[in-house]
Each structure stands twice: as C-alpha cells, then as structure tokens.
C-alpha cells in the first residue's frame, strides 16, 4: 500500500511488527516543514470531522494529534509547549479569547 506521507516515528516499527516491510526515507528540512504543514491541515480537518456526532474523546484524540504536529513545527524554530502557551496567553491578554462566543457581523 502506498502512503507518501509523514508519519509518527514508531509507525515503521509497528508495520514491521505486523510482518510487513515499510519503505521509508528521511525528509530534508524543507520537505519536513512542508509535510508538517500538510499534516497540520489534515489533523485540523479531522478535529472538525470529529465534531460531527463523534464522541468527545475522539475529538480530544484528534486535538492531541494537532498538538503533536504543532510541537514538531515549534521545535524547528527552537520553541516548546511553554512558548506556545505563552504566545497564546499574550494574544489572549491583547485580544481576548473565544469564551464569549462573539460573532462579528459588520464593523
């Protein structure tokens, strides 16, 4: 089966344990960034799809996948989870969060 996509680090090991022989290659940095960006889009779509009648636990699992990709992207620029949380808090302080469910119709 052909995949041609970025996968988690243990996926080739899991495939091999199942008796199959995975064909892999290591991406260069530009390819890696592009594939992480593509993976982020894919995982975000899965979060949205999980909201369509799936369980809250399924959405949580998909959100965890998004976070994993975000952490990999952050690591490229030498950031970590604390840095992401700090950036989110800074933005929240400046512009607020989404708790009030405000929908801007016109300005």
Buried (B, 14 or more C-beta within 10 A) or exposed (E): EEEEEBBEEEBBEEBEEEEEEEEEEEEEEEEBBEBBEEBBEBBBEBBEEBEEEEEEEBBEBBBEBBEBBBEBBBEEEEBEEEEBEEEEEEEEEEEEEEEEEEEEEEE
